Amino acid sequence: MYYYVYIIHMVTVSHVVTKLVNEKIYLHEAISKKIASYGSVAKQLKPEIEKELGKEVKHSAIVTALRRYSEKINKTFKEVKFDTKYSEVNLKTNIIDINVVKTQALFDKLKRFYEVVDFERGDILHVIYGRTHVAIITNERYKKKILNLLQYQKIKKVEENLVALSFTVGRKRIDLPGVLFQVTRNLAWENINIIEIISVDVEVTFIVDKKDAVKGYNALERLIA
């Protein structure tokens, strides 16, 4: 009877520990690389765990849960190495993000957007469909023409002063588990807010605020050995 209760208790602690570690990206990184002391982390998490469970929890139980989770991370996720042969970082400035309510009338207009953008000069146009809204991402020089095409549509917001940070993953790495996690993690470490993510073939593009352009570029560059 007592043994059964103890097992249930351990499972519950493990569940809460996993949840808390996953919510704290810096802690997740430190544990996965084994640079954090389980004892110190357990002491830090103990108040949160006890609050969530509504009862006192032994320090040793938290340490055990952290150690087991660390082993699980290392078994399921391996660092992907990038190099200059397959990967590169590109930056495009003066980007806008127009968010519009999705309607049938909007679909009829979308095809005309491609007649506006000059792709030969390297300009971009990304149309991302959500459940109720559509995001239109393009160069600021097309703002007036795009907004004219969107007359009588319900525009939720127009975000300006954005940049597009593109990271080429490489054909041999794109199918590896955890690739996108590693790339987005480097931006999260710099406290950069990602406004949109666009993934096409071996390239992933992040739309971020202009003020984060340099930090974001450097964060992605550090991924490449």
Z-matrix of the N, CA and C atoms (Angstrom, degrees):
N
C 1 1.467
C 2 1.531 1 110.39
N 3 1.330 2 116.27 1 -49.18
C 4 1.456 3 120.77 2 -179.26
C 5 1.524 4 111.24 3 -66.37
N 6 1.320 5 115.43 4 -37.06
C 7 1.458 6 121.34 5 179.77
C 8 1.534 7 109.77 6 -63.91
N 9 1.298 8 117.42 7 -41.10
C 10 1.468 9 122.96 8 -179.69
C 11 1.521 10 110.33 9 -63.76
N 12 1.323 11 117.78 10 -43.61
C 13 1.463 12 122.69 11 179.97
C 14 1.523 13 110.22 12 -63.82
N 15 1.348 14 117.57 13 -38.19
C 16 1.447 15 122.27 14 -178.44
C 17 1.529 16 110.72 15 -65.85
N 18 1.330 17 116.92 16 -41.12
C 19 1.454 18 121.54 17 179.96
C 20 1.522 19 110.66 18 -63.30
N 21 1.341 20 116.19 19 -44.71
C 22 1.469 21 120.97 20 178.75
C 23 1.521 22 109.76 21 -60.71
N 24 1.355 23 115.31 22 -40.14
C 25 1.454 24 120.83 23 -179.27
C 26 1.531 25 110.23 24 -62.89
N 27 1.349 26 116.57 25 -44.44
C 28 1.450 27 120.95 26 -179.56
C 29 1.528 28 111.85 27 -63.75
N 30 1.308 29 116.67 28 -41.69
C 31 1.462 30 120.38 29 179.27
C 32 1.525 31 110.06 30 -61.71
N 33 1.308 32 116.70 31 -41.72
C 34 1.455 33 121.05 32 179.87
C 35 1.522 34 111.08 33 -64.29
N 36 1.310 35 117.57 34 -43.57
C 37 1.461 36 121.93 35 177.87
C 38 1.523 37 109.64 36 -62.56
N 39 1.316 38 117.47 37 -43.30
C 40 1.464 39 121.68 38 179.52
C 41 1.522 40 111.26 39 -60.21
N 42 1.320 41 115.42 40 -41.15
C 43 1.459 42 119.80 41 -179.90
C 44 1.524 43 110.66 42 -63.22
N 45 1.304 44 117.79 43 -45.20
C 46 1.469 45 122.08 44 -178.60
C 47 1.527 46 110.31 45 -68.28
N 48 1.326 47 117.21 46 -40.99
C 49 1.463 48 121.26 47 178.64
C 50 1.523 49 110.02 48 -60.56
N 51 1.330 50 117.27 49 -46.20
C 52 1.466 51 121.53 50 178.78
C 53 1.517 52 110.95 51 -58.98
N 54 1.311 53 116.19 52 -44.69
C 55 1.471 54 121.49 53 -179.34
C 56 1.534 55 110.73 54 -62.10
N 57 1.326 56 117.52 55 -46.46
C 58 1.460 57 121.26 56 -176.98
C 59 1.529 58 111.95 57 -67.40
N 60 1.326 59 116.53 58 -41.10
C 61 1.470 60 120.57 59 179.82
C 62 1.523 61 110.45 60 -65.18
N 63 1.335 62 116.96 61 -40.37
C 64 1.464 63 120.86 62 -179.82
C 65 1.527 64 111.99 63 -66.87
N 66 1.323 65 116.63 64 -26.46
C 67 1.468 66 121.08 65 179.43
C 68 1.524 67 112.51 66 -79.02
N 69 1.342 68 116.18 67 -18.75
C 70 1.469 69 121.08 68 -176.62
C 71 1.524 70 108.27 69 -113.19
N 72 1.338 71 116.15 70 95.56
C 73 1.458 72 120.41 71 -172.41
C 74 1.525 73 112.82 72 -59.62
N 75 1.332 74 117.79 73 -36.75
C 76 1.460 75 120.23 74 -178.96
C 77 1.526 76 110.23 75 -68.13
N 78 1.310 77 116.26 76 -39.34
C 79 1.457 78 120.98 77 178.78
C 80 1.528 79 110.36 78 -67.57
N 81 1.325 80 116.12 79 -41.18
C 82 1.471 81 121.31 80 177.82
C 83 1.529 82 110.36 81 -59.01
N 84 1.323 83 115.97 82 -43.39
C 85 1.463 84 121.12 83 -179.92
C 86 1.525 85 111.02 84 -64.13
N 87 1.330 86 116.45 85 -45.53
C 88 1.462 87 120.86 86 -177.60
C 89 1.526 88 111.49 87 -64.19
N 90 1.327 89 116.62 88 -39.38
C 91 1.465 90 120.32 89 -179.72
C 92 1.520 91 110.88 90 -71.19
N 93 1.323 92 116.91 91 -41.44
C 94 1.466 93 119.99 92 -178.67
C 95 1.524 94 111.69 93 -64.75
N 96 1.338 95 117.25 94 -29.65
C 97 1.461 96 121.15 95 179.98
C 98 1.530 97 112.24 96 -96.73
N 99 1.334 98 115.27 97 4.51
C 100 1.466 99 121.98 98 177.40
C 101 1.530 100 112.66 99 56.94
N 102 1.324 101 116.50 100 40.47
C 103 1.462 102 120.57 101 177.08
C 104 1.529 103 110.86 102 -109.86
N 105 1.313 104 116.28 103 5.98
C 106 1.467 105 120.60 104 178.39
C 107 1.524 106 109.74 105 -112.92
N 108 1.307 107 116.10 106 142.82
C 109 1.460 108 121.66 107 176.55
C 110 1.527 109 108.97 108 -79.05
N 111 1.340 110 116.39 109 124.30
C 112 1.464 111 119.83 110 179.10
C 113 1.524 112 110.94 111 -58.33
N 114 1.328 113 115.50 112 -38.45
C 115 1.462 114 119.75 113 -178.97
C 116 1.512 115 112.07 114 -63.37
N 117 1.344 116 116.77 115 -43.56
C 118 1.458 117 121.67 116 -178.93
C 119 1.531 118 111.12 117 -68.27
N 120 1.336 119 115.25 118 -41.23
C 121 1.460 120 119.63 119 178.85
C 122 1.521 121 110.33 120 -65.15
N 123 1.331 122 116.17 121 -42.26
C 124 1.468 123 120.80 122 179.59
C 125 1.527 124 110.79 123 -60.01
N 126 1.329 125 116.01 124 -40.55
C 127 1.469 126 120.89 125 179.22
C 128 1.526 127 110.14 126 -64.47
N 129 1.312 128 116.47 127 -38.63
C 130 1.466 129 121.24 128 -179.82
C 131 1.530 130 111.67 129 -68.84
N 132 1.346 131 116.58 130 -39.84
C 133 1.465 132 120.77 131 -175.71
C 134 1.531 133 113.64 132 -83.93
N 135 1.320 134 116.50 133 -18.24
C 136 1.474 135 121.14 134 -173.37
C 137 1.536 136 113.62 135 -51.59
N 138 1.341 137 119.84 136 -47.74
C 139 1.475 138 118.93 137 -179.77
C 140 1.530 139 112.89 138 -61.27
N 141 1.335 140 117.37 139 -40.58
C 142 1.467 141 121.27 140 -179.86
C 143 1.525 142 110.95 141 -66.51
N 144 1.334 143 115.92 142 -41.15
C 145 1.464 144 120.38 143 -178.94
C 146 1.525 145 110.28 144 -65.38
N 147 1.337 146 116.48 145 -45.42
C 148 1.466 147 120.67 146 -179.75
C 149 1.527 148 111.51 147 -65.19
N 150 1.327 149 116.00 148 -35.59
C 151 1.464 150 119.69 149 178.32
C 152 1.527 151 110.14 150 -65.72
N 153 1.336 152 116.35 151 -41.98
C 154 1.462 153 120.53 152 -177.94
C 155 1.522 154 111.79 153 -70.94
N 156 1.347 155 116.41 154 -37.30
C 157 1.468 156 119.97 155 -179.05
C 158 1.528 157 112.11 156 -84.61
N 159 1.329 158 115.93 157 -19.17
C 160 1.458 159 119.60 158 179.81
C 161 1.513 160 113.77 159 73.41
N 162 1.323 161 117.08 160 25.54
C 163 1.472 162 121.08 161 178.82
C 164 1.519 163 109.76 162 -160.20
N 165 1.322 164 115.71 163 166.31
C 166 1.459 165 120.77 164 179.63
C 167 1.526 166 110.20 165 -73.35
N 168 1.324 167 115.46 166 141.40
C 169 1.468 168 121.54 167 -179.52
C 170 1.525 169 108.84 168 -125.44
N 171 1.323 170 116.77 169 136.48
C 172 1.457 171 120.75 170 178.90
C 173 1.523 172 111.09 171 -69.02
N 174 1.316 173 114.72 172 140.96
C 175 1.473 174 121.43 173 178.15
C 176 1.530 175 110.67 174 -57.85
N 177 1.313 176 116.79 175 -41.21
C 178 1.469 177 121.46 176 -178.19
C 179 1.529 178 111.60 177 -63.53
N 180 1.338 179 117.68 178 -32.93
C 181 1.463 180 121.18 179 179.47
C 182 1.526 181 110.79 180 -67.28
N 183 1.325 182 116.13 181 -37.25
C 184 1.472 183 120.22 182 178.70
C 185 1.524 184 110.35 183 -69.81
N 186 1.336 185 116.55 184 -41.92
C 187 1.470 186 120.98 185 178.14
C 188 1.525 187 110.57 186 -59.48
N 189 1.332 188 116.47 187 -43.91
C 190 1.472 189 121.15 188 178.99
C 191 1.529 190 110.45 189 -61.48
N 192 1.322 191 116.53 190 -44.07
C 193 1.467 192 120.79 191 -179.72
C 194 1.528 193 110.91 192 -63.69
N 195 1.326 194 117.44 193 -39.75
C 196 1.460 195 121.68 194 178.86
C 197 1.528 196 111.28 195 -65.46
N 198 1.333 197 116.23 196 -42.40
C 199 1.464 198 120.50 197 -179.85
C 200 1.527 199 110.79 198 -64.01
N 201 1.317 200 116.46 199 -43.11
C 202 1.468 201 120.48 200 179.90
C 203 1.531 202 111.05 201 -65.43
N 204 1.327 203 115.88 202 -38.94
C 205 1.459 204 118.76 203 -179.92
C 206 1.528 205 110.85 204 -68.71
N 207 1.331 206 116.42 205 -36.89
C 208 1.453 207 120.85 206 177.36
C 209 1.522 208 111.04 207 -60.81
N 210 1.319 209 116.83 208 -41.76
C 211 1.469 210 121.21 209 178.46
C 212 1.526 211 110.59 210 -64.79
N 213 1.323 212 116.10 211 -37.55
C 214 1.459 213 121.02 212 179.52
C 215 1.528 214 110.99 213 -65.85
N 216 1.343 215 116.42 214 -41.38
C 217 1.457 216 120.54 215 179.03
C 218 1.524 217 110.47 216 -60.86
N 219 1.332 218 116.38 217 -46.58
C 220 1.460 219 120.99 218 -177.20
C 221 1.520 220 113.15 219 -66.32
N 222 1.324 221 117.43 220 -27.64
C 223 1.461 222 120.86 221 179.82
C 224 1.523 223 111.98 222 -79.98
N 225 1.327 224 116.30 223 -34.21
C 226 1.470 225 120.03 224 -173.74
C 227 1.525 226 113.73 225 -97.34
N 228 1.326 227 116.75 226 -17.34
C 229 1.460 228 118.92 227 -175.98
C 230 1.519 229 111.05 228 -135.43
N 231 1.328 230 116.85 229 123.65
C 232 1.452 231 122.27 230 177.54
C 233 1.533 232 108.89 231 -119.19
N 234 1.327 233 115.30 232 141.92
C 235 1.456 234 120.25 233 179.07
C 236 1.529 235 110.28 234 -61.59
N 237 1.321 236 115.56 235 134.74
C 238 1.459 237 120.96 236 176.50
C 239 1.524 238 107.93 237 -96.65
N 240 1.316 239 116.18 238 131.93
C 241 1.465 240 120.83 239 -179.54
C 242 1.532 241 110.05 240 -95.49
N 243 1.326 242 115.56 241 130.78
C 244 1.457 243 121.08 242 177.22
C 245 1.529 244 108.90 243 -109.24
N 246 1.320 245 117.40 244 151.55
C 247 1.463 246 120.35 245 176.51
C 248 1.524 247 110.14 246 -143.10
N 249 1.325 248 115.30 247 170.05
C 250 1.465 249 120.67 248 -174.54
C 251 1.526 250 113.44 249 -69.08
N 252 1.321 251 117.59 250 -14.32
C 253 1.462 252 120.33 251 179.75
C 254 1.524 253 111.42 252 -69.99
N 255 1.340 254 116.56 253 -35.31
C 256 1.461 255 120.45 254 -175.24
C 257 1.534 256 113.88 255 -116.44
N 258 1.321 257 116.80 256 -20.56
C 259 1.466 258 119.70 257 -172.02
C 260 1.521 259 112.51 258 -118.48
N 261 1.336 260 115.49 259 147.31
C 262 1.457 261 121.30 260 175.14
C 263 1.526 262 109.10 261 -156.60
N 264 1.322 263 115.15 262 162.73
C 265 1.460 264 121.57 263 179.83
C 266 1.524 265 108.89 264 -118.23
N 267 1.318 266 116.30 265 134.34
C 268 1.467 267 121.45 266 177.37
C 269 1.527 268 110.14 267 -127.91
N 270 1.308 269 115.31 268 146.91
C 271 1.467 270 121.33 269 -177.73
C 272 1.523 271 110.48 270 -126.85
N 273 1.324 272 116.50 271 128.72
C 274 1.462 273 122.18 272 173.57
C 275 1.527 274 108.08 273 -120.49
N 276 1.312 275 115.70 274 129.19
C 277 1.467 276 120.96 275 -178.84
C 278 1.528 277 110.56 276 -100.05
N 279 1.331 278 114.47 277 175.51
C 280 1.478 279 121.62 278 176.99
C 281 1.531 280 112.11 279 56.79
N 282 1.312 281 114.69 280 57.27
C 283 1.466 282 122.19 281 179.59
C 284 1.526 283 109.38 282 -109.43
N 285 1.342 284 117.10 283 145.75
C 286 1.464 285 121.35 284 174.71
C 287 1.524 286 109.65 285 -122.42
N 288 1.309 287 114.48 286 154.21
C 289 1.468 288 122.00 287 178.52
C 290 1.526 289 107.39 288 -128.55
N 291 1.327 290 115.89 289 111.76
C 292 1.469 291 121.38 290 -178.50
C 293 1.525 292 108.96 291 -106.38
N 294 1.312 293 116.20 292 121.78
C 295 1.459 294 121.65 293 -178.13
C 296 1.529 295 109.32 294 -104.86
N 297 1.342 296 116.42 295 121.87
C 298 1.463 297 122.05 296 -173.73
C 299 1.532 298 110.32 297 -126.85
N 300 1.318 299 116.57 298 143.19
C 301 1.464 300 121.17 299 176.00
C 302 1.532 301 108.84 300 -66.10
N 303 1.317 302 116.60 301 133.85
C 304 1.461 303 121.74 302 -176.03
C 305 1.528 304 110.79 303 -76.53
N 306 1.332 305 115.11 304 123.08
C 307 1.468 306 121.66 305 177.41
C 308 1.520 307 108.52 306 -140.93
N 309 1.318 308 116.41 307 164.87
C 310 1.457 309 120.68 308 177.50
C 311 1.529 310 110.62 309 -65.24
N 312 1.319 311 116.35 310 -36.31
C 313 1.461 312 120.65 311 179.41
C 314 1.528 313 111.00 312 -63.34
N 315 1.335 314 115.98 313 -33.79
C 316 1.467 315 120.18 314 178.58
C 317 1.526 316 110.59 315 -65.27
N 318 1.327 317 117.24 316 -41.18
C 319 1.466 318 121.20 317 179.70
C 320 1.525 319 111.10 318 -59.24
N 321 1.307 320 116.47 319 -36.31
C 322 1.460 321 120.47 320 -179.67
C 323 1.531 322 111.83 321 -67.62
N 324 1.338 323 116.51 322 -25.34
C 325 1.454 324 120.95 323 -178.04
C 326 1.534 325 112.84 324 -89.87
N 327 1.325 326 116.90 325 -25.46
C 328 1.462 327 120.79 326 -172.18
C 329 1.531 328 113.37 327 -56.96
N 330 1.315 329 117.16 328 -38.69
C 331 1.461 330 119.81 329 -177.43
C 332 1.524 331 111.84 330 -62.72
N 333 1.327 332 117.41 331 -23.82
C 334 1.467 333 121.07 332 -179.99
C 335 1.529 334 112.05 333 -75.78
N 336 1.348 335 116.50 334 -19.78
C 337 1.464 336 119.98 335 179.27
C 338 1.523 337 110.96 336 -62.34
N 339 1.325 338 116.26 337 -36.22
C 340 1.462 339 120.60 338 -176.20
C 341 1.530 340 111.78 339 -69.51
N 342 1.319 341 117.44 340 -17.63
C 343 1.460 342 121.49 341 176.26
C 344 1.530 343 111.09 342 -81.35
N 345 1.322 344 115.64 343 -17.55
C 346 1.466 345 121.30 344 -176.86
C 347 1.528 346 111.67 345 -86.16
N 348 1.322 347 117.21 346 -41.12
C 349 1.470 348 122.69 347 -172.11
C 350 1.529 349 110.73 348 -82.02
N 351 1.322 350 115.20 349 134.74
C 352 1.471 351 121.98 350 178.07
C 353 1.531 352 108.32 351 -93.40
N 354 1.303 353 117.04 352 94.97
C 355 1.461 354 121.74 353 -177.10
C 356 1.532 355 111.83 354 -73.04
N 357 1.320 356 118.15 355 -25.35
C 358 1.458 357 121.33 356 -178.08
C 359 1.527 358 112.11 357 -65.84
N 360 1.317 359 117.86 358 -25.23
C 361 1.460 360 121.03 359 179.06
C 362 1.534 361 111.23 360 -91.37
N 363 1.342 362 115.97 361 6.57
C 364 1.458 363 120.24 362 176.75
C 365 1.509 364 114.62 363 90.48
N 366 1.328 365 117.37 364 10.08
C 367 1.469 366 120.43 365 178.90
C 368 1.532 367 110.16 366 -73.30
N 369 1.322 368 115.81 367 161.59
C 370 1.459 369 120.20 368 -173.36
C 371 1.524 370 112.20 369 -121.98
N 372 1.314 371 114.83 370 154.61
C 373 1.461 372 122.14 371 171.33
C 374 1.522 373 107.44 372 -150.08
N 375 1.316 374 115.79 373 114.82
C 376 1.465 375 121.39 374 177.19
C 377 1.525 376 107.94 375 -121.39
N 378 1.308 377 116.32 376 128.99
C 379 1.464 378 121.76 377 176.88
C 380 1.521 379 107.53 378 -116.84
N 381 1.336 380 115.87 379 114.95
C 382 1.464 381 121.65 380 -175.98
C 383 1.523 382 108.94 381 -111.42
N 384 1.327 383 115.90 382 123.11
C 385 1.456 384 121.50 383 -177.44
C 386 1.529 385 110.80 384 -94.55
N 387 1.328 386 115.89 385 122.63
C 388 1.450 387 121.24 386 172.75
C 389 1.522 388 109.61 387 -104.46
N 390 1.315 389 116.57 388 -174.41
C 391 1.467 390 119.87 389 -178.24
C 392 1.524 391 111.82 390 -66.95
N 393 1.324 392 116.80 391 -39.91
C 394 1.468 393 119.90 392 -177.56
C 395 1.530 394 113.42 393 -124.16
N 396 1.344 395 117.00 394 -12.01
C 397 1.453 396 120.22 395 -176.70
C 398 1.534 397 110.76 396 -132.32
N 399 1.324 398 114.78 397 163.85
C 400 1.462 399 122.32 398 176.61
C 401 1.526 400 107.84 399 -126.20
N 402 1.335 401 116.56 400 132.20
C 403 1.462 402 121.61 401 176.80
C 404 1.526 403 108.51 402 -102.21
N 405 1.324 404 115.88 403 129.70
C 406 1.460 405 121.90 404 178.81
C 407 1.525 406 107.74 405 -115.72
N 408 1.327 407 116.07 406 114.84
C 409 1.464 408 121.59 407 -175.36
C 410 1.530 409 108.59 408 -114.31
N 411 1.316 410 116.30 409 122.67
C 412 1.466 411 119.70 410 -178.16
C 413 1.533 412 109.08 411 -156.19
N 414 1.327 413 116.88 412 -176.32
C 415 1.459 414 121.85 413 179.23
C 416 1.528 415 110.37 414 -76.80
N 417 1.332 416 115.54 415 146.49
C 418 1.458 417 120.33 416 -176.49
C 419 1.528 418 112.61 417 -60.68
N 420 1.341 419 117.66 418 -25.68
C 421 1.471 420 120.24 419 -178.24
C 422 1.531 421 112.52 420 -62.74
N 423 1.349 422 115.88 421 -17.72
C 424 1.462 423 119.60 422 -179.11
C 425 1.537 424 112.53 423 -100.03
N 426 1.300 425 116.23 424 7.20
C 427 1.466 426 120.15 425 -175.53
C 428 1.529 427 112.34 426 -55.55
N 429 1.320 428 117.37 427 -50.90
C 430 1.467 429 120.72 428 -176.59
C 431 1.530 430 111.71 429 -61.85
N 432 1.343 431 116.63 430 -44.78
C 433 1.464 432 120.29 431 -178.42
C 434 1.526 433 111.65 432 -66.37
N 435 1.340 434 115.56 433 -40.96
C 436 1.472 435 119.29 434 -179.87
C 437 1.525 436 110.35 435 -65.67
N 438 1.321 437 117.08 436 -43.90
C 439 1.468 438 120.60 437 -179.79
C 440 1.529 439 111.10 438 -64.88
N 441 1.320 440 116.50 439 -33.38
C 442 1.471 441 119.59 440 176.10
C 443 1.528 442 110.93 441 -64.62
N 444 1.341 443 115.56 442 -39.09
C 445 1.463 444 120.26 443 177.69
C 446 1.526 445 111.86 444 -68.27
N 447 1.326 446 114.83 445 -23.82
C 448 1.472 447 119.99 446 -178.11
C 449 1.524 448 113.00 447 -93.86
N 450 1.320 449 116.83 448 15.42
C 451 1.472 450 119.63 449 177.22
C 452 1.517 451 110.57 450 -56.27
N 453 1.322 452 115.66 451 137.86
C 454 1.466 453 124.34 452 179.20
C 455 1.538 454 112.75 453 74.09
N 456 1.342 455 116.82 454 4.26
C 457 1.467 456 119.86 455 173.40
C 458 1.522 457 108.74 456 -95.36
N 459 1.320 458 116.20 457 153.40
C 460 1.462 459 120.20 458 -179.04
C 461 1.526 460 109.07 459 -87.43
N 462 1.327 461 115.92 460 102.88
C 463 1.460 462 121.31 461 -179.71
C 464 1.525 463 108.88 462 -89.22
N 465 1.321 464 115.09 463 121.66
C 466 1.463 465 119.82 464 -178.16
C 467 1.528 466 111.55 465 -77.35
N 468 1.336 467 116.40 466 -45.85
C 469 1.463 468 119.77 467 178.12
C 470 1.525 469 110.00 468 -163.71
N 471 1.322 470 114.41 469 156.74
C 472 1.460 471 121.91 470 174.97
C 473 1.528 472 107.22 471 -126.51
N 474 1.324 473 116.73 472 115.09
C 475 1.459 474 121.33 473 179.90
C 476 1.523 475 109.34 474 -102.16
N 477 1.321 476 115.35 475 126.48
C 478 1.467 477 121.39 476 -179.84
C 479 1.520 478 109.94 477 -114.53
N 480 1.339 479 115.93 478 -177.92
C 481 1.468 480 122.39 479 -179.88
C 482 1.524 481 111.48 480 55.24
N 483 1.328 482 115.12 481 46.84
C 484 1.450 483 120.97 482 178.44
C 485 1.529 484 109.95 483 -111.57
N 486 1.324 485 115.44 484 164.43
C 487 1.463 486 121.25 485 174.26
C 488 1.516 487 108.65 486 -131.71
N 489 1.337 488 115.36 487 156.87
C 490 1.464 489 121.29 488 176.48
C 491 1.520 490 108.33 489 -112.17
N 492 1.325 491 116.26 490 117.40
C 493 1.462 492 122.54 491 177.42
C 494 1.524 493 108.21 492 -103.08
N 495 1.322 494 116.24 493 114.83
C 496 1.467 495 120.19 494 -178.07
C 497 1.521 496 110.72 495 -108.76
N 498 1.319 497 115.81 496 133.14
C 499 1.464 498 122.01 497 179.27
C 500 1.524 499 108.67 498 -121.66
N 501 1.330 500 116.72 499 121.19
C 502 1.455 501 121.53 500 177.43
C 503 1.521 502 109.06 501 -87.12
N 504 1.316 503 116.59 502 118.22
C 505 1.469 504 121.72 503 -174.61
C 506 1.530 505 110.97 504 -78.92
N 507 1.317 506 117.72 505 -43.60
C 508 1.461 507 120.94 506 -176.03
C 509 1.521 508 110.79 507 108.40
N 510 1.327 509 115.98 508 139.04
C 511 1.457 510 121.51 509 -175.34
C 512 1.525 511 113.45 510 -57.47
N 513 1.327 512 117.67 511 -38.86
C 514 1.462 513 121.23 512 -175.14
C 515 1.523 514 113.18 513 -77.61
N 516 1.336 515 115.92 514 -10.74
C 517 1.462 516 118.70 515 -175.16
C 518 1.524 517 113.69 516 -112.75
N 519 1.314 518 117.75 517 -17.22
C 520 1.464 519 120.94 518 -172.13
C 521 1.519 520 112.92 519 -60.95
N 522 1.340 521 118.36 520 -29.38
C 523 1.463 522 120.69 521 -177.63
C 524 1.526 523 113.46 522 -92.15
N 525 1.325 524 117.61 523 1.49
C 526 1.461 525 120.42 524 -179.75
C 527 1.531 526 110.74 525 -77.96
N 528 1.340 527 117.89 526 136.54
C 529 1.470 528 120.34 527 178.66
C 530 1.527 529 111.54 528 -61.17
N 531 1.305 530 116.35 529 138.18
C 532 1.462 531 120.71 530 175.32
C 533 1.512 532 115.62 531 88.34
N 534 1.338 533 118.23 532 1.06
C 535 1.465 534 120.49 533 -177.63
C 536 1.525 535 111.35 534 -62.55
N 537 1.333 536 117.38 535 -52.80
C 538 1.461 537 120.37 536 -179.04
C 539 1.525 538 111.51 537 -65.66
N 540 1.327 539 116.55 538 -32.58
C 541 1.470 540 120.26 539 176.86
C 542 1.520 541 110.45 540 -60.52
N 543 1.342 542 116.85 541 -45.45
C 544 1.458 543 120.07 542 -179.30
C 545 1.522 544 111.96 543 -62.16
N 546 1.323 545 116.40 544 -40.77
C 547 1.465 546 119.86 545 -177.96
C 548 1.533 547 110.72 546 -68.64
N 549 1.324 548 116.95 547 -47.88
C 550 1.469 549 119.77 548 -179.56
C 551 1.527 550 111.39 549 -68.22
N 552 1.321 551 116.30 550 -30.54
C 553 1.465 552 120.56 551 179.73
C 554 1.524 553 111.14 552 -61.49
N 555 1.320 554 117.08 553 -40.11
C 556 1.462 555 119.87 554 -179.76
C 557 1.522 556 112.38 555 -63.05
N 558 1.329 557 116.62 556 -32.91
C 559 1.466 558 119.74 557 175.65
C 560 1.526 559 110.51 558 -73.11
N 561 1.334 560 116.12 559 -38.48
C 562 1.470 561 120.13 560 179.14
C 563 1.526 562 111.19 561 -63.48
N 564 1.329 563 116.54 562 -35.58
C 565 1.463 564 120.63 563 178.31
C 566 1.527 565 111.18 564 -60.45
N 567 1.321 566 116.25 565 -30.15
C 568 1.466 567 120.71 566 179.91
C 569 1.524 568 111.91 567 -91.26
N 570 1.336 569 116.30 568 7.51
C 571 1.464 570 121.89 569 178.86
C 572 1.534 571 111.51 570 60.47
N 573 1.339 572 114.80 571 39.74
C 574 1.465 573 120.88 572 -179.84
C 575 1.523 574 109.60 573 -96.56
N 576 1.319 575 116.02 574 126.72
C 577 1.457 576 121.06 575 177.80
C 578 1.526 577 109.68 576 -80.95
N 579 1.333 578 116.69 577 124.47
C 580 1.457 579 121.96 578 178.47
C 581 1.532 580 108.13 579 -92.82
N 582 1.317 581 116.78 580 117.91
C 583 1.460 582 121.40 581 -177.54
C 584 1.526 583 111.12 582 -81.38
N 585 1.327 584 117.02 583 -43.02
C 586 1.462 585 121.84 584 177.30
C 587 1.530 586 108.95 585 -143.45
N 588 1.326 587 116.70 586 150.83
C 589 1.464 588 122.25 587 172.43
C 590 1.521 589 108.15 588 -123.82
N 591 1.333 590 116.04 589 129.05
C 592 1.465 591 121.66 590 -179.91
C 593 1.525 592 108.01 591 -125.13
N 594 1.311 593 117.12 592 121.05
C 595 1.460 594 121.15 593 -179.54
C 596 1.523 595 109.94 594 -117.98
N 597 1.334 596 115.39 595 119.56
C 598 1.469 597 121.24 596 179.81
C 599 1.525 598 108.36 597 -133.61
N 600 1.325 599 116.07 598 116.68
C 601 1.460 600 121.88 599 179.42
C 602 1.531 601 110.08 600 55.26
N 603 1.333 602 119.16 601 -119.06
C 604 1.463 603 121.63 602 -176.09
C 605 1.523 604 112.53 603 -97.59
N 606 1.330 605 116.77 604 9.00
C 607 1.466 606 120.58 605 -177.15
C 608 1.520 607 110.73 606 -117.88
N 609 1.332 608 115.73 607 134.44
C 610 1.463 609 120.89 608 174.91
C 611 1.530 610 107.61 609 -119.43
N 612 1.330 611 115.43 610 131.22
C 613 1.467 612 120.87 611 -176.80
C 614 1.522 613 109.74 612 -117.15
N 615 1.325 614 115.25 613 134.41
C 616 1.461 615 122.21 614 178.85
C 617 1.526 616 108.93 615 -113.02
N 618 1.310 617 116.29 616 127.02
C 619 1.460 618 121.13 617 174.38
C 620 1.527 619 107.43 618 -95.26
N 621 1.332 620 116.21 619 118.81
C 622 1.463 621 121.61 620 -177.29
C 623 1.525 622 109.66 621 -133.59
N 624 1.310 623 115.53 622 168.50
C 625 1.458 624 120.88 623 178.94
C 626 1.530 625 110.74 624 -68.90
N 627 1.322 626 115.86 625 147.24
C 628 1.464 627 121.70 626 -178.64
C 629 1.523 628 112.54 627 -54.82
N 630 1.329 629 117.43 628 -35.41
C 631 1.464 630 120.96 629 -178.33
C 632 1.528 631 112.44 630 -65.30
N 633 1.328 632 116.36 631 -19.22
C 634 1.464 633 120.67 632 -179.64
C 635 1.532 634 112.71 633 -99.87
N 636 1.343 635 116.56 634 7.74
C 637 1.466 636 120.39 635 -173.87
C 638 1.527 637 112.74 636 -59.71
N 639 1.332 638 117.21 637 -51.44
C 640 1.466 639 120.79 638 -176.69
C 641 1.524 640 111.11 639 -67.33
N 642 1.331 641 116.42 640 -46.14
C 643 1.470 642 119.74 641 178.36
C 644 1.524 643 111.26 642 -59.57
N 645 1.326 644 115.79 643 -42.35
C 646 1.454 645 120.49 644 -178.85
C 647 1.512 646 111.96 645 -66.38
N 648 1.331 647 116.14 646 -43.39
C 649 1.468 648 120.44 647 179.23
C 650 1.529 649 110.40 648 -60.87
N 651 1.316 650 116.33 649 -46.72
C 652 1.469 651 120.45 650 -179.51
C 653 1.525 652 111.92 651 -64.87
N 654 1.341 653 116.23 652 -36.03
C 655 1.477 654 120.33 653 179.99
C 656 1.512 655 110.75 654 -63.95
N 657 1.332 656 116.84 655 -40.67
C 658 1.466 657 120.88 656 179.12
C 659 1.527 658 111.63 657 -73.96
N 660 1.319 659 116.12 658 -35.07
C 661 1.467 660 120.10 659 177.75
C 662 1.536 661 111.44 660 -61.67
N 663 1.327 662 116.23 661 -35.32
C 664 1.466 663 120.08 662 -178.50
C 665 1.528 664 112.40 663 -65.89
N 666 1.329 665 117.08 664 -18.55
C 667 1.462 666 120.04 665 178.01
C 668 1.521 667 112.33 666 -70.44
N 669 1.333 668 115.82 667 -24.67
C 670 1.456 669 120.93 668 -175.18
C 671 1.517 670 110.15 669 -90.39
N 672 1.310 671 116.78 670 118.58
C 673 1.467 672 121.41 671 -177.84
C 674 1.524 673 109.59 672 -69.24
